[in-house]
Amino acid sequence: MPRVTTVHDNVYSGSASAMIKVPTGGFSSDDIGREFDASGQSAIRGNITLDLGAGHLTPGSLMQQNAHGAPLTLAYFGLTYRFRVNAAD
């Protein structure tokens, strides 16, 4: 379960900038929320791989009390093509 280090610490984004700044007296809770992540990978052909994933965040009391109470779901997919350079015969 994601939590802030202390109730006197900011909530940071993935780029390490303060997403929610701590109020003067500190947060009333350290509970950022609960998350679920899943990912998978499958070979489509010899050199092509499909990557899929999804994540869901259910906001905790800290997020809800600071105007960030909406649940968030992210999904991604990607294709990887592997090729050889100067392959030995």
PDB file of N, CA, C and O in Angstrom:
ATOM      1  N   MET A   1       0.851  -1.164   0.000  1.00  0.00           N
ATOM      2  CA  MET A   1       0.000   0.000   0.000  1.00  0.00           C
ATOM      3  C   MET A   1       0.904   1.238   0.000  1.00  0.00           C
ATOM      4  O   MET A   1       1.724   1.396   0.905  1.00  0.00           O
ATOM      5  N   PRO A   2       0.770   2.107  -0.991  1.00  0.00           N
ATOM      6  CA  PRO A   2       1.617   3.309  -1.052  1.00  0.00           C
ATOM      7  C   PRO A   2       1.327   4.276   0.103  1.00  0.00           C
ATOM      8  O   PRO A   2       0.174   4.561   0.426  1.00  0.00           O
ATOM      9  N   ARG A   3       2.385   4.758   0.698  1.00  0.00           N
ATOM     10  CA  ARG A   3       2.273   5.732   1.795  1.00  0.00           C
ATOM     11  C   ARG A   3       3.375   6.775   1.640  1.00  0.00           C
ATOM     12  O   ARG A   3       4.400   6.519   1.010  1.00  0.00           O
ATOM     13  N   VAL A   4       3.153   7.954   2.221  1.00  0.00           N
ATOM     14  CA  VAL A   4       4.226   8.936   2.280  1.00  0.00           C
ATOM     15  C   VAL A   4       5.158   8.526   3.413  1.00  0.00           C
ATOM     16  O   VAL A   4       4.751   7.817   4.333  1.00  0.00           O
ATOM     17  N   THR A   5       6.401   8.971   3.344  1.00  0.00           N
ATOM     18  CA  THR A   5       7.384   8.612   4.371  1.00  0.00           C
ATOM     19  C   THR A   5       6.938   9.089   5.743  1.00  0.00           C
ATOM     20  O   THR A   5       6.949   8.326   6.709  1.00  0.00           O
ATOM     21  N   THR A   6       6.549  10.346   5.823  1.00  0.00           N
ATOM     22  CA  THR A   6       5.966  10.907   7.042  1.00  0.00           C
ATOM     23  C   THR A   6       4.816  11.816   6.619  1.00  0.00           C
ATOM     24  O   THR A   6       4.718  12.188   5.450  1.00  0.00           O
ATOM     25  N   VAL A   7       3.959  12.169   7.548  1.00  0.00           N
ATOM     26  CA  VAL A   7       2.848  13.075   7.219  1.00  0.00           C
ATOM     27  C   VAL A   7       3.341  14.492   6.971  1.00  0.00           C
ATOM     28  O   VAL A   7       2.547  15.374   6.643  1.00  0.00           O
ATOM     29  N   HIS A   8       4.646  14.723   7.125  1.00  0.00           N
ATOM     30  CA  HIS A   8       5.252  16.039   6.868  1.00  0.00           C
ATOM     31  C   HIS A   8       6.086  16.030   5.585  1.00  0.00           C
ATOM     32  O   HIS A   8       6.949  16.887   5.399  1.00  0.00           O
ATOM     33  N   ASP A   9       5.826  15.054   4.695  1.00  0.00           N
ATOM     34  CA  ASP A   9       6.543  14.940   3.421  1.00  0.00           C
ATOM     35  C   ASP A   9       5.557  15.153   2.277  1.00  0.00           C
ATOM     36  O   ASP A   9       4.376  14.832   2.408  1.00  0.00           O
ATOM     37  N   ASN A  10       6.037  15.692   1.156  1.00  0.00           N
ATOM     38  CA  ASN A  10       5.211  15.890  -0.031  1.00  0.00           C
ATOM     39  C   ASN A  10       4.885  14.550  -0.691  1.00  0.00           C
ATOM     40  O   ASN A  10       5.512  13.533  -0.394  1.00  0.00           O
ATOM     41  N   VAL A  11       3.900  14.560  -1.586  1.00  0.00           N
ATOM     42  CA  VAL A  11       3.631  13.417  -2.458  1.00  0.00           C
ATOM     43  C   VAL A  11       4.304  13.750  -3.781  1.00  0.00           C
ATOM     44  O   VAL A  11       4.032  14.797  -4.367  1.00  0.00           O
ATOM     45  N   TYR A  12       5.178  12.872  -4.255  1.00  0.00           N
ATOM     46  CA  TYR A  12       5.987  13.160  -5.433  1.00  0.00           C
ATOM     47  C   TYR A  12       5.488  12.390  -6.654  1.00  0.00           C
ATOM     48  O   TYR A  12       4.940  11.294  -6.529  1.00  0.00           O
ATOM     49  N   SER A  13       5.684  12.973  -7.828  1.00  0.00           N
ATOM     50  CA  SER A  13       5.348  12.315  -9.090  1.00  0.00           C
ATOM     51  C   SER A  13       6.508  11.410  -9.496  1.00  0.00           C
ATOM     52  O   SER A  13       7.532  11.355  -8.815  1.00  0.00           O
ATOM     53  N   GLY A  14       6.338  10.703 -10.608  1.00  0.00           N
ATOM     54  CA  GLY A  14       7.391   9.830 -11.114  1.00  0.00           C
ATOM     55  C   GLY A  14       8.639  10.583 -11.518  1.00  0.00           C
ATOM     56  O   GLY A  14       9.721   9.997 -11.572  1.00  0.00           O
ATOM     57  N   SER A  15       8.514  11.882 -11.807  1.00  0.00           N
ATOM     58  CA  SER A  15       9.680  12.689 -12.188  1.00  0.00           C
ATOM     59  C   SER A  15      10.300  13.395 -10.987  1.00  0.00           C
ATOM     60  O   SER A  15      11.142  14.277 -11.155  1.00  0.00           O
ATOM     61  N   ALA A  16       9.892  13.016  -9.778  1.00  0.00           N
ATOM     62  CA  ALA A  16      10.442  13.522  -8.514  1.00  0.00           C
ATOM     63  C   ALA A  16      10.081  14.973  -8.218  1.00  0.00           C
ATOM     64  O   ALA A  16      10.760  15.616  -7.418  1.00  0.00           O
ATOM     65  N   SER A  17       9.029  15.505  -8.842  1.00  0.00           N
ATOM     66  CA  SER A  17       8.557  16.843  -8.479  1.00  0.00           C
ATOM     67  C   SER A  17       7.377  16.685  -7.516  1.00  0.00           C
ATOM     68  O   SER A  17       6.672  15.677  -7.556  1.00  0.00           O
ATOM     69  N   ALA A  18       7.166  17.668  -6.662  1.00  0.00           N
ATOM     70  CA  ALA A  18       6.093  17.598  -5.668  1.00  0.00           C
ATOM     71  C   ALA A  18       4.737  17.700  -6.364  1.00  0.00           C
ATOM     72  O   ALA A  18       4.413  18.733  -6.950  1.00  0.00           O
ATOM     73  N   MET A  19       3.954  16.637  -6.299  1.00  0.00           N
ATOM     74  CA  MET A  19       2.625  16.607  -6.909  1.00  0.00           C
ATOM     75  C   MET A  19       1.590  17.206  -5.951  1.00  0.00           C
ATOM     76  O   MET A  19       0.704  17.949  -6.373  1.00  0.00           O
ATOM     77  N   ILE A  20       1.708  16.880  -4.663  1.00  0.00           N
ATOM     78  CA  ILE A  20       0.855  17.456  -3.617  1.00  0.00           C
ATOM     79  C   ILE A  20       1.785  17.933  -2.514  1.00  0.00           C
ATOM     80  O   ILE A  20       2.495  17.139  -1.897  1.00  0.00           O
ATOM     81  N   LYS A  21       1.774  19.235  -2.274  1.00  0.00           N
ATOM     82  CA  LYS A  21       2.652  19.789  -1.234  1.00  0.00           C
ATOM     83  C   LYS A  21       2.006  19.617   0.134  1.00  0.00           C
ATOM     84  O   LYS A  21       0.792  19.748   0.291  1.00  0.00           O
ATOM     85  N   VAL A  22       2.833  19.327   1.102  1.00  0.00           N
ATOM     86  CA  VAL A  22       2.355  19.098   2.461  1.00  0.00           C
ATOM     87  C   VAL A  22       1.817  20.411   3.046  1.00  0.00           C
ATOM     88  O   VAL A  22       2.461  21.452   2.915  1.00  0.00           O
ATOM     89  N   PRO A  23       0.630  20.371   3.697  1.00  0.00           N
ATOM     90  CA  PRO A  23       0.133  21.578   4.359  1.00  0.00           C
ATOM     91  C   PRO A  23       0.991  21.922   5.580  1.00  0.00           C
ATOM     92  O   PRO A  23       1.787  21.100   6.035  1.00  0.00           O
ATOM     93  N   THR A  24       0.831  23.112   6.098  1.00  0.00           N
ATOM     94  CA  THR A  24       1.653  23.591   7.210  1.00  0.00           C
ATOM     95  C   THR A  24       1.676  22.631   8.399  1.00  0.00           C
ATOM     96  O   THR A  24       2.745  22.378   8.953  1.00  0.00           O
ATOM     97  N   GLY A  25       0.547  22.102   8.797  1.00  0.00           N
ATOM     98  CA  GLY A  25       0.495  21.196   9.946  1.00  0.00           C
ATOM     99  C   GLY A  25       0.742  19.748   9.603  1.00  0.00           C
ATOM    100  O   GLY A  25       0.736  18.900  10.495  1.00  0.00           O
ATOM    101  N   GLY A  26       0.959  19.437   8.343  1.00  0.00           N
ATOM    102  CA  GLY A  26       1.152  18.056   7.911  1.00  0.00           C
ATOM    103  C   GLY A  26      -0.164  17.436   7.464  1.00  0.00           C
ATOM    104  O   GLY A  26      -1.234  17.977   7.743  1.00  0.00           O
ATOM    105  N   PHE A  27      -0.090  16.312   6.774  1.00  0.00           N
ATOM    106  CA  PHE A  27      -1.288  15.593   6.345  1.00  0.00           C
ATOM    107  C   PHE A  27      -1.924  14.908   7.547  1.00  0.00           C
ATOM    108  O   PHE A  27      -1.240  14.592   8.521  1.00  0.00           O
ATOM    109  N   SER A  28      -3.245  14.675   7.478  1.00  0.00           N
ATOM    110  CA  SER A  28      -3.917  13.959   8.571  1.00  0.00           C
ATOM    111  C   SER A  28      -3.777  12.440   8.414  1.00  0.00           C
ATOM    112  O   SER A  28      -4.087  11.692   9.341  1.00  0.00           O
ATOM    113  N   SER A  29      -3.312  11.982   7.249  1.00  0.00           N
ATOM    114  CA  SER A  29      -3.123  10.551   6.990  1.00  0.00           C
ATOM    115  C   SER A  29      -1.912  10.360   6.083  1.00  0.00           C
ATOM    116  O   SER A  29      -1.542  11.262   5.330  1.00  0.00           O
ATOM    117  N   ASP A  30      -1.300   9.186   6.159  1.00  0.00           N
ATOM    118  CA  ASP A  30      -0.184   8.884   5.258  1.00  0.00           C
ATOM    119  C   ASP A  30      -0.598   7.940   4.133  1.00  0.00           C
ATOM    120  O   ASP A  30       0.249   7.505   3.352  1.00  0.00           O
ATOM    121  N   ASP A  31      -1.896   7.614   4.038  1.00  0.00           N
ATOM    122  CA  ASP A  31      -2.416   6.631   3.081  1.00  0.00           C
ATOM    123  C   ASP A  31      -2.646   7.252   1.700  1.00  0.00           C
ATOM    124  O   ASP A  31      -3.618   7.980   1.500  1.00  0.00           O
ATOM    125  N   ILE A  32      -1.748   6.962   0.742  1.00  0.00           N
ATOM    126  CA  ILE A  32      -1.907   7.454  -0.626  1.00  0.00           C
ATOM    127  C   ILE A  32      -2.968   6.640  -1.357  1.00  0.00           C
ATOM    128  O   ILE A  32      -3.740   7.209  -2.130  1.00  0.00           O
ATOM    129  N   GLY A  33      -3.032   5.343  -1.140  1.00  0.00           N
ATOM    130  CA  GLY A  33      -4.043   4.503  -1.779  1.00  0.00           C
ATOM    131  C   GLY A  33      -3.586   3.076  -1.947  1.00  0.00           C
ATOM    132  O   GLY A  33      -2.597   2.641  -1.357  1.00  0.00           O
ATOM    133  N   ARG A  34      -4.330   2.354  -2.767  1.00  0.00           N
ATOM    134  CA  ARG A  34      -4.017   0.966  -3.064  1.00  0.00           C
ATOM    135  C   ARG A  34      -3.874   0.818  -4.575  1.00  0.00           C
ATOM    136  O   ARG A  34      -4.565   1.492  -5.339  1.00  0.00           O
ATOM    137  N   GLU A  35      -2.983  -0.057  -4.998  1.00  0.00           N
ATOM    138  CA  GLU A  35      -2.778  -0.219  -6.434  1.00  0.00           C
ATOM    139  C   GLU A  35      -2.717  -1.682  -6.819  1.00  0.00           C
ATOM    140  O   GLU A  35      -2.389  -2.551  -6.011  1.00  0.00           O
ATOM    141  N   PHE A  36      -3.045  -1.927  -8.084  1.00  0.00           N
ATOM    142  CA  PHE A  36      -2.950  -3.256  -8.683  1.00  0.00           C
ATOM    143  C   PHE A  36      -2.285  -3.087 -10.038  1.00  0.00           C
ATOM    144  O   PHE A  36      -2.683  -2.222 -10.819  1.00  0.00           O
ATOM    145  N   ASP A  37      -1.293  -3.889 -10.323  1.00  0.00           N
ATOM    146  CA  ASP A  37      -0.575  -3.834 -11.595  1.00  0.00           C
ATOM    147  C   ASP A  37      -0.503  -5.235 -12.189  1.00  0.00           C
ATOM    148  O   ASP A  37      -0.325  -6.219 -11.471  1.00  0.00           O
ATOM    149  N   ALA A  38      -0.645  -5.312 -13.508  1.00  0.00           N
ATOM    150  CA  ALA A  38      -0.499  -6.591 -14.209  1.00  0.00           C
ATOM    151  C   ALA A  38       0.172  -6.327 -15.552  1.00  0.00           C
ATOM    152  O   ALA A  38      -0.069  -5.298 -16.182  1.00  0.00           O
ATOM    153  N   SER A  39       1.008  -7.253 -15.982  1.00  0.00           N
ATOM    154  CA  SER A  39       1.658  -7.103 -17.285  1.00  0.00           C
ATOM    155  C   SER A  39       1.926  -8.482 -17.871  1.00  0.00           C
ATOM    156  O   SER A  39       1.985  -9.483 -17.158  1.00  0.00           O
ATOM    157  N   GLY A  40       2.085  -8.504 -19.175  1.00  0.00           N
ATOM    158  CA  GLY A  40       2.366  -9.760 -19.853  1.00  0.00           C
ATOM    159  C   GLY A  40       3.123  -9.519 -21.140  1.00  0.00           C
ATOM    160  O   GLY A  40       3.176  -8.400 -21.650  1.00  0.00           O
ATOM    161  N   GLN A  41       3.695 -10.565 -21.648  1.00  0.00           N
ATOM    162  CA  GLN A  41       4.499 -10.488 -22.862  1.00  0.00           C
ATOM    163  C   GLN A  41       4.252 -11.755 -23.673  1.00  0.00           C
ATOM    164  O   GLN A  41       4.149 -12.851 -23.123  1.00  0.00           O
ATOM    165  N   SER A  42       4.160 -11.585 -24.992  1.00  0.00           N
ATOM    166  CA  SER A  42       3.920 -12.736 -25.849  1.00  0.00           C
ATOM    167  C   SER A  42       4.693 -12.569 -27.154  1.00  0.00           C
ATOM    168  O   SER A  42       4.724 -11.483 -27.733  1.00  0.00           O
ATOM    169  N   ALA A  43       5.309 -13.643 -27.605  1.00  0.00           N
ATOM    170  CA  ALA A  43       6.012 -13.631 -28.891  1.00  0.00           C
ATOM    171  C   ALA A  43       4.985 -13.821 -29.993  1.00  0.00           C
ATOM    172  O   ALA A  43       4.267 -14.820 -30.008  1.00  0.00           O
ATOM    173  N   ILE A  44       4.909 -12.865 -30.922  1.00  0.00           N
ATOM    174  CA  ILE A  44       3.970 -12.961 -32.033  1.00  0.00           C
ATOM    175  C   ILE A  44       4.591 -13.769 -33.161  1.00  0.00           C
ATOM    176  O   ILE A  44       3.977 -14.695 -33.692  1.00  0.00           O
ATOM    177  N   ARG A  45       5.809 -13.408 -33.515  1.00  0.00           N
ATOM    178  CA  ARG A  45       6.609 -14.132 -34.494  1.00  0.00           C
ATOM    179  C   ARG A  45       8.023 -14.190 -33.940  1.00  0.00           C
ATOM    180  O   ARG A  45       8.282 -13.694 -32.843  1.00  0.00           O
ATOM    181  N   GLY A  46       8.922 -14.781 -34.674  1.00  0.00           N
ATOM    182  CA  GLY A  46      10.286 -14.956 -34.190  1.00  0.00           C
ATOM    183  C   GLY A  46      10.935 -13.695 -33.647  1.00  0.00           C
ATOM    184  O   GLY A  46      11.573 -13.746 -32.596  1.00  0.00           O
ATOM    185  N   ASN A  47      10.796 -12.568 -34.329  1.00  0.00           N
ATOM    186  CA  ASN A  47      11.478 -11.342 -33.920  1.00  0.00           C
ATOM    187  C   ASN A  47      10.550 -10.287 -33.324  1.00  0.00           C
ATOM    188  O   ASN A  47      11.019  -9.218 -32.935  1.00  0.00           O
ATOM    189  N   ILE A  48       9.255 -10.555 -33.241  1.00  0.00           N
ATOM    190  CA  ILE A  48       8.292  -9.549 -32.767  1.00  0.00           C
ATOM    191  C   ILE A  48       7.671 -10.015 -31.459  1.00  0.00           C
ATOM    192  O   ILE A  48       7.196 -11.146 -31.349  1.00  0.00           O
ATOM    193  N   THR A  49       7.680  -9.120 -30.462  1.00  0.00           N
ATOM    194  CA  THR A  49       7.115  -9.410 -29.151  1.00  0.00           C
ATOM    195  C   THR A  49       6.070  -8.353 -28.817  1.00  0.00           C
ATOM    196  O   THR A  49       6.289  -7.164 -29.047  1.00  0.00           O
ATOM    197  N   LEU A  50       4.932  -8.787 -28.272  1.00  0.00           N
ATOM    198  CA  LEU A  50       3.867  -7.898 -27.830  1.00  0.00           C
ATOM    199  C   LEU A  50       3.929  -7.769 -26.311  1.00  0.00           C
ATOM    200  O   LEU A  50       3.971  -8.777 -25.605  1.00  0.00           O
ATOM    201  N   ASP A  51       3.937  -6.545 -25.809  1.00  0.00           N
ATOM    202  CA  ASP A  51       3.938  -6.273 -24.365  1.00  0.00           C
ATOM    203  C   ASP A  51       2.627  -5.584 -24.014  1.00  0.00           C
ATOM    204  O   ASP A  51       2.236  -4.624 -24.678  1.00  0.00           O
ATOM    205  N   LEU A  52       1.938  -6.065 -22.969  1.00  0.00           N
ATOM    206  CA  LEU A  52       0.679  -5.491 -22.502  1.00  0.00           C
ATOM    207  C   LEU A  52       0.748  -5.271 -21.001  1.00  0.00           C
ATOM    208  O   LEU A  52       1.412  -6.026 -20.290  1.00  0.00           O
ATOM    209  N   GLY A  53       0.069  -4.246 -20.518  1.00  0.00           N
ATOM    210  CA  GLY A  53       0.031  -4.027 -19.083  1.00  0.00           C
ATOM    211  C   GLY A  53      -1.076  -3.085 -18.682  1.00  0.00           C
ATOM    212  O   GLY A  53      -1.580  -2.319 -19.503  1.00  0.00           O
ATOM    213  N   ALA A  54      -1.451  -3.139 -17.425  1.00  0.00           N
ATOM    214  CA  ALA A  54      -2.475  -2.247 -16.874  1.00  0.00           C
ATOM    215  C   ALA A  54      -2.185  -2.031 -15.395  1.00  0.00           C
ATOM    216  O   ALA A  54      -1.636  -2.900 -14.719  1.00  0.00           O
ATOM    217  N   GLY A  55      -2.562  -0.865 -14.913  1.00  0.00           N
ATOM    218  CA  GLY A  55      -2.424  -0.549 -13.501  1.00  0.00           C
ATOM    219  C   GLY A  55      -3.636   0.241 -13.041  1.00  0.00           C
ATOM    220  O   GLY A  55      -4.192   1.029 -13.807  1.00  0.00           O
ATOM    221  N   HIS A  56      -4.049   0.038 -11.800  1.00  0.00           N
ATOM    222  CA  HIS A  56      -5.205   0.753 -11.250  1.00  0.00           C
ATOM    223  C   HIS A  56      -4.856   1.259  -9.851  1.00  0.00           C
ATOM    224  O   HIS A  56      -4.349   0.511  -9.015  1.00  0.00           O
ATOM    225  N   LEU A  57      -5.135   2.538  -9.610  1.00  0.00           N
ATOM    226  CA  LEU A  57      -4.928   3.149  -8.291  1.00  0.00           C
ATOM    227  C   LEU A  57      -6.277   3.536  -7.711  1.00  0.00           C
ATOM    228  O   LEU A  57      -7.041   4.274  -8.333  1.00  0.00           O
ATOM    229  N   THR A  58      -6.566   3.039  -6.520  1.00  0.00           N
ATOM    230  CA  THR A  58      -7.732   3.470  -5.749  1.00  0.00           C
ATOM    231  C   THR A  58      -7.207   4.449  -4.712  1.00  0.00           C
ATOM    232  O   THR A  58      -6.447   4.047  -3.831  1.00  0.00           O
ATOM    233  N   PRO A  59      -7.590   5.736  -4.786  1.00  0.00           N
ATOM    234  CA  PRO A  59      -7.019   6.753  -3.902  1.00  0.00           C
ATOM    235  C   PRO A  59      -7.339   6.498  -2.427  1.00  0.00           C
ATOM    236  O   PRO A  59      -8.441   6.080  -2.072  1.00  0.00           O
ATOM    237  N   GLY A  60      -6.349   6.762  -1.589  1.00  0.00           N
ATOM    238  CA  GLY A  60      -6.524   6.664  -0.152  1.00  0.00           C
ATOM    239  C   GLY A  60      -6.966   8.002   0.428  1.00  0.00           C
ATOM    240  O   GLY A  60      -7.229   8.951  -0.310  1.00  0.00           O
ATOM    241  N   SER A  61      -7.043   8.069   1.731  1.00  0.00           N
ATOM    242  CA  SER A  61      -7.563   9.278   2.386  1.00  0.00           C
ATOM    243  C   SER A  61      -6.707  10.514   2.126  1.00  0.00           C
ATOM    244  O   SER A  61      -7.257  11.609   2.005  1.00  0.00           O
ATOM    245  N   LEU A  62      -5.380  10.383   2.036  1.00  0.00           N
ATOM    246  CA  LEU A  62      -4.532  11.537   1.759  1.00  0.00           C
ATOM    247  C   LEU A  62      -4.893  12.153   0.407  1.00  0.00           C
ATOM    248  O   LEU A  62      -5.046  13.370   0.300  1.00  0.00           O
ATOM    249  N   MET A  63      -5.029  11.321  -0.618  1.00  0.00           N
ATOM    250  CA  MET A  63      -5.359  11.811  -1.953  1.00  0.00           C
ATOM    251  C   MET A  63      -6.765  12.422  -1.982  1.00  0.00           C
ATOM    252  O   MET A  63      -6.962  13.482  -2.576  1.00  0.00           O
ATOM    253  N   GLN A  64      -7.730  11.773  -1.353  1.00  0.00           N
ATOM    254  CA  GLN A  64      -9.108  12.259  -1.348  1.00  0.00           C
ATOM    255  C   GLN A  64      -9.233  13.599  -0.633  1.00  0.00           C
ATOM    256  O   GLN A  64     -10.001  14.455  -1.071  1.00  0.00           O
ATOM    257  N   GLN A  65      -8.507  13.796   0.441  1.00  0.00           N
ATOM    258  CA  GLN A  65      -8.577  15.037   1.204  1.00  0.00           C
ATOM    259  C   GLN A  65      -7.856  16.189   0.517  1.00  0.00           C
ATOM    260  O   GLN A  65      -7.978  17.335   0.949  1.00  0.00           O
ATOM    261  N   ASN A  66      -7.101  15.903  -0.554  1.00  0.00           N
ATOM    262  CA  ASN A  66      -6.339  16.938  -1.246  1.00  0.00           C
ATOM    263  C   ASN A  66      -6.703  17.033  -2.720  1.00  0.00           C
ATOM    264  O   ASN A  66      -5.844  17.261  -3.571  1.00  0.00           O
ATOM    265  N   ALA A  67      -8.003  16.854  -3.013  1.00  0.00           N
ATOM    266  CA  ALA A  67      -8.581  17.038  -4.350  1.00  0.00           C
ATOM    267  C   ALA A  67      -7.986  16.123  -5.415  1.00  0.00           C
ATOM    268  O   ALA A  67      -7.908  16.506  -6.582  1.00  0.00           O
ATOM    269  N   HIS A  68      -7.563  14.910  -5.024  1.00  0.00           N
ATOM    270  CA  HIS A  68      -7.061  13.917  -5.974  1.00  0.00           C
ATOM    271  C   HIS A  68      -7.749  12.582  -5.713  1.00  0.00           C
ATOM    272  O   HIS A  68      -7.091  11.544  -5.638  1.00  0.00           O
ATOM    273  N   GLY A  69      -9.072  12.610  -5.574  1.00  0.00           N
ATOM    274  CA  GLY A  69      -9.810  11.423  -5.144  1.00  0.00           C
ATOM    275  C   GLY A  69     -10.341  10.534  -6.238  1.00  0.00           C
ATOM    276  O   GLY A  69     -10.979   9.526  -5.938  1.00  0.00           O
ATOM    277  N   ALA A  70     -10.103  10.865  -7.513  1.00  0.00           N
ATOM    278  CA  ALA A  70     -10.622  10.026  -8.597  1.00  0.00           C
ATOM    279  C   ALA A  70      -9.732   8.811  -8.816  1.00  0.00           C
ATOM    280  O   ALA A  70      -8.508   8.944  -8.838  1.00  0.00           O
ATOM    281  N   PRO A  71     -10.321   7.627  -8.978  1.00  0.00           N
ATOM    282  CA  PRO A  71      -9.526   6.445  -9.304  1.00  0.00           C
ATOM    283  C   PRO A  71      -8.830   6.633 -10.653  1.00  0.00           C
ATOM    284  O   PRO A  71      -9.322   7.365 -11.512  1.00  0.00           O
ATOM    285  N   LEU A  72      -7.709   5.985 -10.831  1.00  0.00           N
ATOM    286  CA  LEU A  72      -6.931   6.134 -12.058  1.00  0.00           C
ATOM    287  C   LEU A  72      -6.555   4.756 -12.587  1.00  0.00           C
ATOM    288  O   LEU A  72      -6.008   3.926 -11.860  1.00  0.00           O
ATOM    289  N   THR A  73      -6.857   4.524 -13.863  1.00  0.00           N
ATOM    290  CA  THR A  73      -6.469   3.285 -14.525  1.00  0.00           C
ATOM    291  C   THR A  73      -5.643   3.630 -15.759  1.00  0.00           C
ATOM    292  O   THR A  73      -6.052   4.456 -16.575  1.00  0.00           O
ATOM    293  N   LEU A  74      -4.497   3.005 -15.892  1.00  0.00           N
ATOM    294  CA  LEU A  74      -3.619   3.199 -17.041  1.00  0.00           C
ATOM    295  C   LEU A  74      -3.382   1.847 -17.705  1.00  0.00           C
ATOM    296  O   LEU A  74      -3.231   0.826 -17.034  1.00  0.00           O
ATOM    297  N   ALA A  75      -3.354   1.861 -19.030  1.00  0.00           N
ATOM    298  CA  ALA A  75      -3.046   0.648 -19.783  1.00  0.00           C
ATOM    299  C   ALA A  75      -2.003   0.988 -20.841  1.00  0.00           C
ATOM    300  O   ALA A  75      -1.928   2.127 -21.302  1.00  0.00           O
ATOM    301  N   TYR A  76      -1.210   0.011 -21.218  1.00  0.00           N
ATOM    302  CA  TYR A  76      -0.218   0.246 -22.259  1.00  0.00           C
ATOM    303  C   TYR A  76      -0.036  -1.007 -23.104  1.00  0.00           C
ATOM    304  O   TYR A  76      -0.347  -2.118 -22.676  1.00  0.00           O
ATOM    305  N   PHE A  77       0.466  -0.805 -24.296  1.00  0.00           N
ATOM    306  CA  PHE A  77       0.907  -1.920 -25.110  1.00  0.00           C
ATOM    307  C   PHE A  77       2.097  -1.456 -25.933  1.00  0.00           C
ATOM    308  O   PHE A  77       2.268  -0.263 -26.184  1.00  0.00           O
ATOM    309  N   GLY A  78       2.892  -2.384 -26.335  1.00  0.00           N
ATOM    310  CA  GLY A  78       4.059  -2.059 -27.146  1.00  0.00           C
ATOM    311  C   GLY A  78       4.476  -3.250 -27.979  1.00  0.00           C
ATOM    312  O   GLY A  78       4.208  -4.403 -27.640  1.00  0.00           O
ATOM    313  N   LEU A  79       5.125  -2.947 -29.057  1.00  0.00           N
ATOM    314  CA  LEU A  79       5.688  -3.982 -29.922  1.00  0.00           C
ATOM    315  C   LEU A  79       7.200  -3.815 -29.934  1.00  0.00           C
ATOM    316  O   LEU A  79       7.710  -2.699 -30.029  1.00  0.00           O
ATOM    317  N   THR A  80       7.904  -4.920 -29.837  1.00  0.00           N
ATOM    318  CA  THR A  80       9.360  -4.899 -29.896  1.00  0.00           C
ATOM    319  C   THR A  80       9.803  -5.750 -31.078  1.00  0.00           C
ATOM    320  O   THR A  80       9.387  -6.900 -31.222  1.00  0.00           O
ATOM    321  N   TYR A  81      10.651  -5.173 -31.919  1.00  0.00           N
ATOM    322  CA  TYR A  81      11.226  -5.907 -33.045  1.00  0.00           C
ATOM    323  C   TYR A  81      12.713  -6.072 -32.780  1.00  0.00           C
ATOM    324  O   TYR A  81      13.437  -5.088 -32.627  1.00  0.00           O
ATOM    325  N   ARG A  82      13.164  -7.316 -32.727  1.00  0.00           N
ATOM    326  CA  ARG A  82      14.582  -7.594 -32.499  1.00  0.00           C
ATOM    327  C   ARG A  82      15.244  -7.957 -33.821  1.00  0.00           C
ATOM    328  O   ARG A  82      14.723  -8.774 -34.581  1.00  0.00           O
ATOM    329  N   PHE A  83      16.375  -7.356 -34.087  1.00  0.00           N
ATOM    330  CA  PHE A  83      17.090  -7.655 -35.311  1.00  0.00           C
ATOM    331  C   PHE A  83      18.571  -7.819 -35.009  1.00  0.00           C
ATOM    332  O   PHE A  83      19.063  -7.371 -33.973  1.00  0.00           O
ATOM    333  N   ARG A  84      19.261  -8.455 -35.914  1.00  0.00           N
ATOM    334  CA  ARG A  84      20.686  -8.700 -35.742  1.00  0.00           C
ATOM    335  C   ARG A  84      21.475  -7.724 -36.613  1.00  0.00           C
ATOM    336  O   ARG A  84      21.064  -7.372 -37.719  1.00  0.00           O
ATOM    337  N   VAL A  85      22.595  -7.308 -36.090  1.00  0.00           N
ATOM    338  CA  VAL A  85      23.526  -6.491 -36.850  1.00  0.00           C
ATOM    339  C   VAL A  85      24.815  -7.272 -36.965  1.00  0.00           C
ATOM    340  O   VAL A  85      25.349  -7.751 -35.965  1.00  0.00           O
ATOM    341  N   ASN A  86      25.320  -7.402 -38.187  1.00  0.00           N
ATOM    342  CA  ASN A  86      26.542  -8.160 -38.428  1.00  0.00           C
ATOM    343  C   ASN A  86      26.474  -9.586 -37.896  1.00  0.00           C
ATOM    344  O   ASN A  86      27.388 -10.041 -37.209  1.00  0.00           O
ATOM    345  N   ALA A  87      25.416 -10.275 -38.207  1.00  0.00           N
ATOM    346  CA  ALA A  87      25.246 -11.653 -37.750  1.00  0.00           C
ATOM    347  C   ALA A  87      26.327 -12.539 -38.390  1.00  0.00           C
ATOM    348  O   ALA A  87      26.612 -12.440 -39.584  1.00  0.00           O
ATOM    349  N   ALA A  88      26.903 -13.388 -37.575  1.00  0.00           N
ATOM    350  CA  ALA A  88      27.937 -14.315 -38.075  1.00  0.00           C
ATOM    351  C   ALA A  88      27.277 -15.447 -38.834  1.00  0.00           C
ATOM    352  O   ALA A  88      26.243 -15.964 -38.412  1.00  0.00           O
ATOM    353  N   ASP A  89      27.870 -15.833 -39.951  1.00  0.00           N
ATOM    354  CA  ASP A  89      27.325 -16.952 -40.761  1.00  0.00           C
ATOM    355  C   ASP A  89      27.923 -18.259 -40.338  1.00  0.00           C
ATOM    356  O   ASP A  89      27.588 -19.302 -40.901  1.00  0.00           O
TER     357      ASP A  89
END
